[in-house]
Amino acid sequence: MGNCNFNSNEKITLLNGRLKQMKLLTDRGDYSIYEHIEEEKQYEYWVWKSEKVTFEEAELTAQDIRSCESITKIHYHSRGYISETFTKQYIFAILMEHPTFNLWEYLYRQKILSQNQIINMVVNIIEAQRTLRDSYQYLGFQNIYTKDGNQWMLKPFQQKKSFVTNNKQFEGYPAPEELMNIKFDVERATVFGFGMLMLHLILNKSNQDLYMASSIDQNALSLRIQELLQKQNYDQEFLKIIGEMLTIDPNYRPDYTKLVILLAIKNIGLSPQQQNHLSQVLNQSQRSKKSEILNGLVSVPIEKENYIIKLLSSQQQMKKIGEEEEESMNSANKQVEEVINTYSVIYYNNHLTLNESFDYNDFTSVMNYATRYEGYVKNKKKHGSGTLYLSNYEYFQGNFVNDLIEGQGQFYTLNKSTVRGVWKAQILQARLSISRFKPLFQQHQQMSDKSNERTQVQSVVEDVAEEIWYSNVAPIFDASTQFHSDNKQYKTQQSDQITFHSTVDLNNRRQGYISNEEGIVIYAGLFCGNQYDGYGVLKNLNYEQIDFVDHLNLNLASKAWVKYDGQFKMGKKNGNGTLHFSDKSIFQGIFQDDQISGMGQFINSRNEVINGRWINGLYLQETK
């Protein structure tokens, strides 16, 4: 890395004008450190080059992460190329701040971290990982940085490297799945490693004794977690979050999105600024821009405690080597027990836009338009039950075999139909039924482009199939859920019948609706058992008309809400949601156990905007 030299012996340096204003302090191989004398600041200069990768996506990524205070700030970046007789060399360079210490260096000076420093580290690093998305880093003592011990950060464009590969010195803690001969989810593996690092720092003792040859001593880890939960100077909710990160089974371990939500909704003593940052992270677009720099780092486990990492310079080379590694992996797997299917969520960022309905008779080309897959995966291929979403918001739900649609399934079309059938090798063999939809709500529910879940259940909220299943149950709620503090539920008349129009998905949820005795739909969305759970829309038909809702105490308007549009959990408002009141005012923000609790925004009937934090419906302060 560093400056690029070419056959013409001409030294090419991007950002040369900036570098001339600084003094070169040291060259560390991958990057050089410069000091700006007048500003009294130090900067890192990084350079990448390739004959095939143009670094356009890297430039976009550099722009996207600038607003994240938990990622070292990129002050300048530049992209260019050198054209020679038969080749063209592309170059990408960044000039970013140079953190004063890494975690190891800071601990060498301070010996121990305070409670606030550790909480800040958890919030900062989880925010950074969530922002980096598909470029998650294995978190250890050498790649977490700080200037003053209060603000912690990661560097962008770093290699993905499991700590299992490093036998020279101890840097961090690998997840249990990294020690086994299986393919694993890098995101959840890094969550476990970060949890072990926090366990180390909070208890001020090493966790290396918990590791055996190719596994972790689960009994010893359980005792260590119990010791963690007994720490009196930390909020219990915070310690429980650390404990969840240490879940052995990766399928039940939280990802960074869930961790951000837990930090945002749990009362762990965060400042308003930290709460605001977490809310901003949650509201970021689901679309992840992948940089070729990061895509070029491939980590594949081959056998126990033997991993390889290859740095590639192009997508074509990546595909070729990926096929070779896949063949090698398949060969190794013949000697061990077959890999168990795991549940995964896979995003496809390079999809084509589809503006018309897809031909469900032939799914051969469906992956050209796929945006996301949720379901079971085996050997990196879709295998088992799952759901495949397309760019035109159609989706297929059914069985997959070796990456292909195979067996029974149902396809939800643009023209408000559900086609149930049997497919073989992506081709429809038998069409079992077609069901049409009829409108539920007359008012169109606005769906945010930034929320995949809300967009993908749009047809669920606004429409319902004529071909349905009925479930006769006791009343699942007295009507609308509460959000006020007096624990009195406001009642409307309900029928005792839920109408389902889908089968149970992998999260044990079904799509359906509830109507009152007059046939008016009260709730439409997702259910878990007989309770609404997941995204849904709930109406209050017997709302109280009110002239003006006071944001200082939203409990006073507990009977004046008209509609709730958002997340539910076990029959209660939980997570992000929007509450509409009869005076046309709106609250958008965090709900917890049916209460308005967390960061939010209130727009009153005078169109005045109030940002801040509410606890149990009571306004605390304004956020800047």
C-alpha positions as CSV (number, residue, x, y, z in Angstrom):
1,M,0.0,0.0,0.0
2,G,1.1,3.6,0.4
3,N,2.2,5.5,-2.7
4,C,1.8,3.7,-6.1
5,N,4.8,3.1,-8.3
6,F,4.5,2.2,-12.0
7,N,6.7,0.9,-14.8
8,S,7.4,4.4,-16.0
9,N,9.2,5.0,-12.7
10,E,6.8,7.9,-12.1
11,K,5.7,8.3,-8.6
12,I,1.9,8.8,-8.5
13,T,0.3,10.2,-5.4
14,L,-3.4,11.0,-5.0
15,L,-4.3,13.9,-2.6
16,N,-0.8,15.1,-3.2
17,G,-1.8,18.7,-2.5
18,R,-3.0,17.8,1.0
19,L,0.0,15.7,1.7
20,K,2.4,18.6,0.8
21,Q,0.9,20.5,3.8
22,M,2.0,17.8,6.2
23,K,5.0,16.0,7.5
24,L,5.5,12.3,7.0
25,L,6.0,10.6,10.4
26,T,6.1,6.9,9.6
27,D,5.2,4.3,7.0
28,R,3.5,1.3,8.6
29,G,3.2,-0.8,5.4
30,D,-0.6,-0.7,4.9
31,Y,-0.7,3.0,5.5
32,S,1.4,6.1,6.3
33,I,1.0,8.6,9.1
34,Y,1.3,12.3,8.4
35,E,1.2,15.2,10.8
36,H,-0.3,18.6,10.1
37,I,1.9,21.0,12.0
38,E,-0.4,24.0,12.2
39,E,-3.5,21.9,13.1
40,E,-1.6,19.7,15.5
41,K,-3.4,16.7,14.1
42,Q,-2.2,13.3,12.7
43,Y,-3.7,11.7,9.6
44,E,-3.5,8.2,8.0
45,Y,-3.0,8.0,4.3
46,W,-4.4,4.8,2.7
47,V,-4.1,3.7,-1.0
48,W,-5.7,0.8,-2.9
49,K,-5.1,0.0,-6.6
50,S,-6.5,-2.4,-9.1
51,E,-6.6,-3.1,-12.8
52,K,-10.3,-4.0,-12.9
53,V,-12.0,-2.5,-9.8
54,T,-12.9,1.2,-10.4
55,F,-13.6,1.9,-6.7
56,E,-16.9,3.7,-7.4
57,E,-18.6,1.9,-4.6
58,A,-15.7,2.5,-2.3
59,E,-16.1,6.2,-2.9
60,L,-19.9,6.0,-2.2
61,T,-19.1,4.1,1.0
62,A,-16.7,6.8,2.1
63,Q,-19.4,9.4,1.7
64,D,-22.0,7.3,3.4
65,I,-20.1,6.7,6.6
66,R,-18.9,10.3,7.1
67,S,-21.8,11.1,9.4
68,C,-21.1,8.2,11.8
69,E,-19.0,9.5,14.8
70,S,-18.1,5.9,15.7
71,I,-16.1,5.4,12.5
72,T,-12.8,7.3,12.1
73,K,-13.5,10.4,10.1
74,I,-12.4,10.4,6.4
75,H,-11.5,14.0,5.7
76,Y,-10.6,13.6,2.0
77,H,-10.8,10.9,-0.6
78,S,-9.9,10.7,-4.2
79,R,-10.3,8.3,-7.1
80,G,-8.4,8.2,-10.4
81,Y,-6.5,6.0,-12.8
82,I,-3.3,5.7,-14.8
83,S,-3.6,4.6,-18.5
84,E,-0.7,2.8,-20.1
85,T,-0.3,1.0,-23.4
86,F,-2.2,-2.2,-22.6
87,T,-3.5,-1.6,-19.1
88,K,-5.4,0.8,-16.9
89,Q,-4.6,1.0,-13.2
90,Y,-7.4,2.4,-11.0
91,I,-6.5,4.1,-7.7
92,F,-8.4,5.0,-4.6
93,A,-7.0,7.0,-1.7
94,I,-8.3,8.3,1.6
95,L,-6.9,10.7,4.2
96,M,-8.5,10.0,7.6
97,E,-7.9,10.9,11.2
98,H,-5.3,8.9,13.1
99,P,-6.7,7.7,16.5
100,T,-4.4,8.2,19.4
101,F,-4.7,4.7,20.9
102,N,-6.1,1.3,20.2
103,L,-7.8,-0.5,23.1
104,W,-4.7,-2.5,24.0
105,E,-2.5,0.7,24.2
106,Y,-5.1,2.6,26.2
107,L,-5.5,-0.3,28.7
108,Y,-1.7,-0.4,29.0
109,R,-1.8,3.2,30.3
110,Q,-5.1,3.2,32.2
111,K,-5.1,-0.5,33.4
112,I,-8.9,-0.5,33.9
113,L,-12.0,1.2,32.3
114,S,-14.8,2.9,34.1
115,Q,-18.4,2.0,33.8
116,N,-19.2,4.9,31.6
117,Q,-16.2,4.2,29.3
118,I,-17.4,0.6,28.8
119,I,-21.0,1.6,28.2
120,N,-19.8,4.2,25.7
121,M,-17.7,1.6,23.9
122,V,-20.6,-0.8,23.6
123,V,-22.9,1.9,22.1
124,N,-20.2,3.3,19.8
125,I,-18.9,0.0,18.4
126,I,-22.4,-1.5,17.9
127,E,-23.4,1.7,16.1
128,A,-20.2,1.4,13.9
129,Q,-20.8,-2.2,13.1
130,R,-24.4,-1.5,12.2
131,T,-23.3,1.3,9.9
132,L,-20.6,-0.8,8.2
133,R,-23.2,-3.5,7.5
134,D,-21.8,-6.2,5.3
135,S,-18.2,-5.2,6.3
136,Y,-18.4,-6.4,9.9
137,Q,-15.1,-6.5,11.7
138,Y,-13.8,-9.1,14.2
139,L,-13.5,-7.0,17.3
140,G,-10.5,-7.2,19.5
141,F,-7.9,-5.2,21.4
142,Q,-6.0,-4.1,18.3
143,N,-8.8,-2.7,16.1
144,I,-11.0,-0.6,18.5
145,Y,-9.6,2.9,18.8
146,T,-10.0,6.0,20.9
147,K,-8.6,9.5,21.5
148,D,-9.7,10.1,25.1
149,G,-11.3,6.8,26.4
150,N,-14.8,8.2,26.0
151,Q,-15.5,8.0,22.3
152,W,-14.6,4.7,20.7
153,M,-14.4,4.0,17.0
154,L,-13.5,1.5,14.2
155,K,-11.5,2.2,11.0
156,P,-13.3,1.7,7.7
157,F,-12.1,-0.6,4.9
158,Q,-10.4,-3.1,7.3
159,Q,-9.8,-6.8,6.4
160,K,-12.1,-9.4,7.8
161,K,-9.9,-11.7,9.8
162,S,-11.0,-14.2,12.4
163,F,-8.9,-14.4,15.6
164,V,-8.6,-18.2,15.0
165,T,-6.1,-17.5,12.2
166,N,-3.7,-15.6,14.5
167,N,-1.6,-18.0,16.6
168,K,1.2,-15.6,17.3
169,Q,-0.4,-13.4,19.9
170,F,-3.8,-12.9,21.7
171,E,-5.9,-10.2,20.1
172,G,-9.5,-11.2,20.7
173,Y,-12.0,-13.9,21.3
174,P,-13.5,-16.2,18.5
175,A,-17.0,-17.4,18.6
176,P,-17.6,-21.2,19.2
177,E,-18.8,-21.7,15.6
178,E,-15.4,-20.4,14.4
179,L,-13.7,-23.3,16.1
180,M,-15.7,-25.9,14.3
181,N,-15.6,-27.2,10.7
182,I,-18.8,-25.3,9.7
183,K,-19.7,-22.3,7.7
184,F,-20.9,-19.5,9.9
185,D,-22.5,-16.1,9.9
186,V,-19.7,-13.5,10.3
187,E,-22.0,-10.9,11.8
188,R,-23.2,-13.1,14.7
189,A,-19.7,-14.4,15.2
190,T,-18.4,-10.9,15.7
191,V,-21.2,-10.2,18.1
192,F,-20.1,-13.1,20.3
193,G,-16.4,-12.0,20.1
194,F,-17.4,-8.5,21.2
195,G,-19.5,-9.8,24.0
196,M,-16.5,-11.8,25.3
197,L,-14.4,-8.7,25.1
198,M,-16.9,-6.8,27.2
199,L,-17.1,-9.7,29.7
200,H,-13.3,-9.4,30.0
201,L,-13.4,-5.6,30.6
202,I,-16.3,-5.6,33.0
203,L,-15.0,-8.4,35.2
204,N,-11.3,-7.3,34.6
205,K,-10.2,-10.9,33.9
206,S,-9.2,-12.8,30.9
207,N,-11.6,-15.4,29.3
208,Q,-8.9,-17.4,27.6
209,D,-9.3,-20.1,30.2
210,L,-12.9,-20.8,28.8
211,Y,-11.5,-22.1,25.5
212,M,-10.6,-25.7,24.9
213,A,-9.0,-27.3,21.8
214,S,-11.9,-26.8,19.4
215,S,-14.8,-25.6,21.6
216,I,-15.8,-23.4,24.5
217,D,-16.4,-24.7,28.1
218,Q,-20.1,-23.9,28.2
219,N,-20.4,-24.6,32.0
220,A,-17.5,-22.3,32.8
221,L,-19.0,-19.6,30.5
222,S,-22.4,-19.9,32.3
223,L,-20.7,-19.3,35.6
224,R,-18.8,-16.4,34.2
225,I,-22.1,-14.8,32.9
226,Q,-23.7,-15.3,36.4
227,E,-20.7,-13.5,37.9
228,L,-21.3,-10.7,35.3
229,L,-25.0,-10.4,36.2
230,Q,-24.1,-9.9,39.9
231,K,-22.1,-6.7,39.2
232,Q,-23.9,-4.1,41.3
233,N,-22.5,-0.9,39.7
234,Y,-24.0,-1.6,36.2
235,D,-27.6,-1.4,35.1
236,Q,-29.1,-5.0,35.0
237,E,-30.6,-4.4,31.6
238,F,-27.2,-3.5,30.2
239,L,-25.6,-6.6,31.6
240,K,-28.5,-8.7,30.2
241,I,-27.7,-7.4,26.7
242,I,-24.0,-8.5,27.2
243,G,-25.3,-11.9,28.3
244,E,-27.5,-12.2,25.1
245,M,-24.4,-11.5,23.0
246,L,-22.8,-14.6,24.6
247,T,-25.5,-17.0,23.5
248,I,-23.7,-20.2,22.3
249,D,-26.2,-21.0,19.5
250,P,-25.7,-18.3,16.8
251,N,-29.3,-18.8,15.6
252,Y,-30.5,-17.3,18.9
253,R,-27.8,-14.7,19.2
254,P,-28.8,-11.1,18.4
255,D,-27.5,-9.3,15.3
256,Y,-26.4,-5.7,15.4
257,T,-29.8,-4.4,14.3
258,K,-31.5,-6.1,17.3
259,L,-28.7,-4.8,19.6
260,V,-29.2,-1.3,18.5
261,I,-33.0,-1.7,19.2
262,L,-32.2,-3.1,22.7
263,L,-29.9,-0.3,23.5
264,A,-32.4,2.2,22.3
265,I,-35.4,0.9,24.2
266,K,-33.8,-0.3,27.4
267,N,-33.2,2.2,30.2
268,I,-29.4,1.7,30.6
269,G,-28.5,5.3,31.5
270,L,-27.7,6.6,28.0
271,S,-27.4,10.3,27.4
272,P,-30.0,12.0,25.1
273,Q,-27.2,12.4,22.5
274,Q,-26.5,8.6,22.5
275,Q,-30.2,7.8,22.3
276,N,-30.5,10.2,19.3
277,H,-27.5,8.5,17.6
278,L,-29.1,5.1,18.0
279,S,-32.4,6.3,16.6
280,Q,-30.6,7.7,13.5
281,V,-28.8,4.4,13.0
282,L,-32.2,2.6,13.1
283,N,-33.6,4.9,10.5
284,Q,-30.8,4.4,8.1
285,S,-31.7,2.8,4.7
286,Q,-31.7,-0.9,4.6
287,R,-29.7,-0.8,1.3
288,S,-26.1,-1.5,2.0
289,K,-23.5,-0.2,-0.4
290,K,-20.7,-2.8,-0.6
291,S,-17.2,-1.6,-1.4
292,E,-15.0,-3.6,-3.7
293,I,-12.2,-3.2,-1.2
294,L,-14.3,-5.0,1.4
295,N,-15.8,-7.5,-1.1
296,G,-12.3,-8.5,-1.9
297,L,-11.7,-10.0,1.5
298,V,-12.9,-13.5,1.7
299,S,-12.6,-15.7,4.8
300,V,-13.5,-19.4,4.4
301,P,-13.0,-22.1,7.1
302,I,-11.4,-25.2,5.7
303,E,-10.8,-27.4,8.7
304,K,-10.6,-27.1,12.5
305,E,-8.4,-24.2,13.5
306,N,-7.1,-23.8,9.9
307,Y,-8.6,-20.8,8.0
308,I,-7.5,-19.0,4.9
309,I,-7.9,-15.4,3.8
310,K,-7.4,-14.2,0.2
311,L,-7.2,-10.6,-0.9
312,L,-8.7,-10.4,-4.4
313,S,-8.6,-7.5,-6.9
314,S,-11.8,-8.2,-8.9
315,Q,-15.2,-9.8,-8.8
316,Q,-14.2,-12.2,-11.5
317,Q,-11.2,-13.5,-9.5
318,M,-13.4,-13.7,-6.4
319,K,-15.9,-15.9,-8.2
320,K,-13.2,-18.2,-9.6
321,I,-11.5,-18.6,-6.2
322,G,-14.8,-18.9,-4.5
323,E,-15.7,-21.9,-6.7
324,E,-12.3,-23.5,-5.9
325,E,-12.8,-22.9,-2.2
326,E,-16.4,-24.3,-2.4
327,E,-15.0,-27.4,-4.1
328,S,-12.3,-27.7,-1.4
329,M,-14.9,-27.3,1.3
330,N,-17.2,-29.9,-0.2
331,S,-14.3,-32.3,-0.3
332,A,-13.5,-31.7,3.4
333,N,-17.1,-32.0,4.4
334,K,-17.2,-35.6,3.1
335,Q,-15.0,-36.6,6.0
336,V,-17.1,-34.9,8.7
337,E,-20.7,-34.8,9.7
338,E,-23.0,-33.0,7.3
339,V,-23.6,-29.3,8.0
340,I,-26.9,-28.7,9.7
341,N,-29.2,-26.2,8.0
342,T,-29.2,-22.7,9.6
343,Y,-31.7,-19.9,9.3
344,S,-30.3,-16.8,7.5
345,V,-31.2,-13.5,6.0
346,I,-29.4,-12.8,2.7
347,Y,-29.5,-9.4,0.9
348,Y,-29.0,-9.1,-2.9
349,N,-27.8,-5.6,-3.7
350,N,-27.1,-6.0,-7.4
351,H,-30.6,-6.9,-8.4
352,L,-32.5,-5.5,-11.4
353,T,-35.6,-3.4,-11.1
354,L,-38.8,-5.3,-12.1
355,N,-41.7,-3.0,-13.0
356,E,-44.2,-5.8,-14.0
357,S,-45.4,-9.0,-12.6
358,F,-42.9,-11.9,-12.7
359,D,-44.0,-15.0,-14.6
360,Y,-44.4,-17.6,-11.8
361,N,-44.6,-20.5,-14.3
362,D,-40.8,-20.2,-14.8
363,F,-38.5,-19.0,-11.9
364,T,-35.3,-19.7,-13.9
365,S,-34.3,-16.0,-13.9
366,V,-35.8,-15.0,-10.6
367,M,-32.5,-14.3,-8.9
368,N,-31.9,-11.4,-11.3
369,Y,-34.7,-9.5,-9.5
370,A,-34.3,-10.9,-5.9
371,T,-33.7,-8.3,-3.2
372,R,-33.7,-10.6,-0.1
373,Y,-34.0,-14.2,1.1
374,E,-35.2,-15.2,4.6
375,G,-35.0,-18.9,5.3
376,Y,-32.9,-21.9,5.7
377,V,-29.5,-22.2,4.1
378,K,-27.2,-25.2,3.6
379,N,-23.7,-24.9,2.2
380,K,-24.3,-21.2,1.2
381,K,-27.4,-22.2,-0.8
382,K,-31.1,-21.7,-0.1
383,H,-32.2,-25.1,1.2
384,G,-35.5,-25.7,3.1
385,S,-38.4,-23.5,3.7
386,G,-37.9,-19.8,3.0
387,T,-39.2,-16.6,1.5
388,L,-37.7,-14.8,-1.6
389,Y,-38.6,-11.1,-2.1
390,L,-38.4,-9.4,-5.6
391,S,-37.7,-5.8,-6.5
392,N,-41.4,-5.3,-7.5
393,Y,-42.5,-6.4,-4.0
394,E,-43.8,-9.8,-5.1
395,Y,-42.5,-12.7,-3.2
396,F,-42.4,-16.5,-3.2
397,Q,-42.8,-18.5,0.0
398,G,-42.1,-22.2,0.0
399,N,-39.5,-24.9,-0.4
400,F,-36.0,-24.6,-1.8
401,V,-33.5,-27.4,-2.7
402,N,-29.9,-26.6,-3.6
403,D,-30.7,-22.9,-4.3
404,L,-33.7,-23.8,-6.5
405,I,-37.4,-23.4,-6.0
406,E,-38.5,-27.1,-5.6
407,G,-41.7,-28.4,-4.1
408,Q,-44.8,-26.7,-2.7
409,G,-45.1,-23.0,-2.3
410,Q,-47.1,-19.9,-2.9
411,F,-46.4,-16.8,-5.0
412,Y,-47.9,-13.4,-4.1
413,T,-48.4,-11.3,-7.3
414,L,-48.7,-7.7,-8.2
415,N,-52.3,-8.1,-9.2
416,K,-53.3,-9.0,-5.7
417,S,-53.4,-12.8,-6.1
418,T,-51.8,-15.8,-4.4
419,V,-50.8,-18.7,-6.6
420,R,-50.3,-22.0,-4.8
421,G,-48.6,-24.8,-6.6
422,V,-45.8,-27.3,-7.0
423,W,-42.6,-26.4,-8.7
424,K,-39.7,-28.6,-9.9
425,A,-36.4,-27.2,-10.8
426,Q,-38.0,-23.7,-10.8
427,I,-40.7,-24.7,-13.3
428,L,-44.4,-24.8,-12.2
429,Q,-45.7,-28.4,-12.5
430,A,-49.1,-28.1,-10.9
431,R,-51.2,-25.1,-10.0
432,L,-53.2,-25.9,-6.9
433,S,-55.2,-22.7,-6.5
434,I,-55.4,-19.0,-7.1
435,S,-56.9,-16.6,-4.6
436,R,-57.9,-13.0,-5.2
437,F,-57.7,-10.1,-2.7
438,K,-60.2,-7.5,-1.6
439,P,-59.4,-4.2,0.1
440,L,-59.3,-4.0,3.9
441,F,-58.7,-0.3,4.6
442,Q,-59.8,2.4,2.3
443,Q,-57.1,4.7,3.4
444,H,-53.8,3.9,1.8
445,Q,-51.1,3.2,4.4
446,Q,-47.9,5.1,3.6
447,M,-44.9,2.7,3.6
448,S,-41.4,4.0,4.0
449,D,-38.9,3.0,1.3
450,K,-36.4,2.7,4.1
451,S,-38.2,-0.1,5.9
452,N,-38.1,-3.4,4.1
453,E,-40.4,-5.1,6.5
454,R,-43.1,-2.5,6.1
455,T,-42.8,-2.4,2.4
456,Q,-42.9,-6.2,2.0
457,V,-46.1,-6.6,4.1
458,Q,-47.9,-3.8,2.2
459,S,-50.2,-6.3,0.6
460,V,-50.8,-7.9,4.0
461,V,-52.0,-4.6,5.5
462,E,-54.1,-3.3,2.7
463,D,-55.5,-6.5,1.2
464,V,-56.8,-9.9,2.3
465,A,-57.4,-13.0,0.3
466,E,-60.9,-14.3,-0.4
467,E,-59.6,-17.8,0.1
468,I,-59.0,-17.9,3.8
469,W,-58.7,-20.0,7.0
470,Y,-60.7,-19.3,10.1
471,S,-59.5,-19.7,13.7
472,N,-62.2,-19.5,16.4
473,V,-60.6,-18.3,19.5
474,A,-61.4,-16.4,22.7
475,P,-61.1,-12.6,22.3
476,I,-57.4,-11.9,22.1
477,F,-57.7,-8.3,23.3
478,D,-60.2,-6.1,24.9
479,A,-59.7,-4.0,21.8
480,S,-57.0,-1.4,21.2
481,T,-53.8,-1.8,23.2
482,Q,-53.0,0.7,25.9
483,F,-50.2,3.2,26.1
484,H,-51.2,5.1,29.2
485,S,-50.0,4.6,32.7
486,D,-53.3,3.8,34.5
487,N,-53.4,0.3,33.1
488,K,-57.0,0.7,32.0
489,Q,-57.6,-0.6,28.5
490,Y,-60.0,1.3,26.2
491,K,-62.5,-1.2,24.9
492,T,-64.2,-1.6,21.5
493,Q,-66.5,-4.3,20.3
494,Q,-64.6,-7.3,18.8
495,S,-65.6,-10.5,17.2
496,D,-64.0,-13.7,18.5
497,Q,-62.7,-14.7,15.1
498,I,-59.3,-14.1,13.5
499,T,-59.2,-14.5,9.7
500,F,-55.8,-15.9,8.6
501,H,-54.7,-15.7,5.0
502,S,-51.3,-17.3,5.1
503,T,-49.6,-20.3,6.6
504,V,-47.2,-20.1,9.6
505,D,-43.8,-18.6,8.6
506,L,-40.4,-19.4,10.0
507,N,-40.9,-17.0,12.9
508,N,-44.2,-18.8,13.9
509,R,-46.2,-15.9,12.6
510,R,-49.2,-15.7,10.3
511,Q,-50.8,-12.9,8.3
512,G,-54.4,-12.1,9.0
513,Y,-56.9,-9.6,10.3
514,I,-59.6,-9.1,12.9
515,S,-63.0,-7.5,12.2
516,N,-65.7,-6.4,14.5
517,E,-69.3,-7.7,14.4
518,E,-70.2,-5.2,11.7
519,G,-67.4,-6.6,9.5
520,I,-65.1,-3.5,9.8
521,V,-61.5,-4.5,10.0
522,I,-59.9,-3.4,13.3
523,Y,-56.4,-4.9,12.9
524,A,-54.5,-6.2,9.9
525,G,-51.0,-7.6,10.1
526,L,-48.9,-10.4,11.6
527,F,-50.0,-12.7,14.4
528,C,-48.1,-15.1,16.7
529,G,-50.6,-17.5,17.9
530,N,-53.6,-15.4,18.9
531,Q,-51.7,-12.2,19.5
532,Y,-50.5,-9.6,17.1
533,D,-46.8,-9.8,16.8
534,G,-44.6,-8.1,14.2
535,Y,-45.7,-5.3,11.9
536,G,-49.4,-4.4,11.8
537,V,-52.0,-1.6,11.7
538,L,-54.5,-1.2,14.5
539,K,-57.6,1.0,14.4
540,N,-59.6,2.6,17.2
541,L,-63.2,3.0,15.9
542,N,-64.5,4.5,19.2
543,Y,-61.8,7.2,19.7
544,E,-62.5,10.3,21.8
545,Q,-62.5,13.5,19.9
546,I,-60.1,16.0,21.4
547,D,-59.2,19.6,20.5
548,F,-55.5,19.6,21.3
549,V,-53.0,16.9,22.4
550,D,-50.3,18.2,24.8
551,H,-47.0,16.5,24.1
552,L,-45.9,17.0,27.8
553,N,-48.3,14.2,28.9
554,L,-49.5,11.9,26.1
555,N,-51.3,9.8,28.7
556,L,-54.1,12.4,28.8
557,A,-54.9,11.5,25.2
558,S,-55.0,7.8,25.9
559,K,-58.6,7.5,24.5
560,A,-58.0,10.0,21.6
561,W,-55.8,7.9,19.3
562,V,-57.2,6.9,16.0
563,K,-54.7,4.5,14.5
564,Y,-51.4,2.8,15.3
565,D,-49.1,1.8,12.5
566,G,-46.0,-0.1,13.7
567,Q,-44.4,-3.0,15.5
568,F,-46.1,-5.3,18.1
569,K,-44.8,-7.9,20.4
570,M,-47.0,-10.4,22.2
571,G,-50.1,-8.2,21.7
572,K,-48.5,-4.9,22.8
573,K,-47.0,-2.0,20.9
574,N,-43.3,-2.6,21.0
575,G,-40.6,-1.1,18.9
576,N,-40.9,1.6,16.2
577,G,-44.4,2.9,15.5
578,T,-46.6,5.8,14.6
579,L,-49.7,6.9,16.6
580,H,-52.3,9.1,15.1
581,F,-54.6,11.2,17.3
582,S,-58.1,12.7,16.7
583,D,-56.8,16.3,16.6
584,K,-54.5,15.3,13.6
585,S,-51.4,15.2,15.7
586,I,-48.9,12.4,15.2
587,F,-46.3,10.7,17.4
588,Q,-43.5,8.7,15.7
589,G,-41.0,6.9,17.9
590,I,-40.3,4.1,20.3
591,F,-42.9,2.1,22.2
592,Q,-42.2,-0.4,25.0
593,D,-44.8,-2.7,26.6
594,D,-47.6,-0.5,25.2
595,Q,-46.1,2.7,26.6
596,I,-44.5,5.6,24.6
597,S,-41.0,5.2,26.0
598,G,-37.9,6.3,24.2
599,M,-36.8,8.7,21.6
600,G,-39.5,10.2,19.3
601,Q,-41.0,13.1,17.4
602,F,-44.3,14.7,18.1
603,I,-46.1,16.9,15.4
604,N,-49.0,18.6,17.0
605,S,-52.1,19.9,15.2
606,R,-50.4,23.3,14.7
607,N,-47.6,21.5,12.7
608,E,-45.1,22.3,15.5
609,V,-42.4,19.6,15.7
610,I,-41.2,18.5,19.1
611,N,-38.2,16.1,19.3
612,G,-37.2,14.4,22.5
613,R,-37.5,11.5,24.9
614,W,-40.7,10.2,26.5
615,I,-40.8,7.8,29.5
616,N,-44.2,6.2,30.1
617,G,-45.9,8.9,28.0
618,L,-44.2,11.8,29.9
619,Y,-42.0,14.2,27.9
620,L,-38.5,14.6,29.4
621,Q,-36.4,16.9,27.2
622,E,-35.8,18.2,23.7
623,T,-33.0,16.7,21.6
624,K,-30.7,18.9,19.5
